[in-house]
Amino acid sequence: MRIPAAVLGSAFVLWTAFQDPQRPGTSPATPPRAESPAPATAPKADPADVASVDAILEALYDVISGPAGKARDWARMRSLFHPDARLVPMLKAQDGGMRSVLLKVDDYITRSGPMLERDGFFEQEIARRVDAFGDFAHVFSTYEGRRKAGDAEPFLRGINSIQLVRQQGRWFVLQILWEQEADAGPIPPQYLPAK
C-alpha cells in the first residue's frame, strides 16, 4: 500500500514539531493533553483572585511584592497558575545574546523567592494591552520594579507577556514571558501609559 506524499509530509512536520530544539535527533515528546485539571494537591485559589483577567493580574503583582523581611504567600502564587504553567525570563547569555529559561512555578519560587524576601521588591503594572478570544487572553503588561514601595524611581522596567486560560470556571496563568528594558532597549510608546 502506498502512503500519499502529503500524509508523509504532514507526519514529518508533526514529528519535528515535538523535537527538543536543543538536542537534534531526539525522539518526539509526548503531545500535550487536551485538558489538564488542577492537581488535588494544588492550593485552592481565592475565587476573588481568579474571577477575571483584571483580578488575576492584580493578584499576580501583589503576591510577589512586599518589603524586605516579609515572607511571600507562595501558596497563593501557586494557586494562580495552571498545573502546566511556565515562567520564562529572557536573560543575557555569555555571548551577549539573549536566551530564554523555562521555569515551573516552584523553580521560580526557589530561585527568586529568597531574593525578593531578603531585599524587598515591589512590581507595579504601569500599562496594559489585552487581546482576548473565547477562553484565552494575551496580556502585554508593562511593569516597574522598586525595592521599596515609596522609591521615587524604579530600578528596572520591562514587559510581561502573560497568557491566560479560563477553565473550570476560573482564570489560570498559563505562561509568563518577560524581558527587562535594560536588555531589550527602550519600551515602545504603545506599551507605556498614555500621556
Buried (B, 14 or more C-beta within 10 A) or exposed (E): EEEEEEEEEEEEEEEEEEBEEEEEEEEEEEEEEEEBEBEEEBBEBEEEBBBBBEBBBBBBBBBBBBEEEEEBBBEBBBBBBBBEBBBBBBEEEEEEEEEEEEBBBEEBBEEBBEEBBEEBBBBEBBBBEBEEEEEBBBBBBBBBBBBEEEEEEBEEBBBBBBBBBBBEEBBBBBBBBBBBBEEBEEBEEEBEEEE
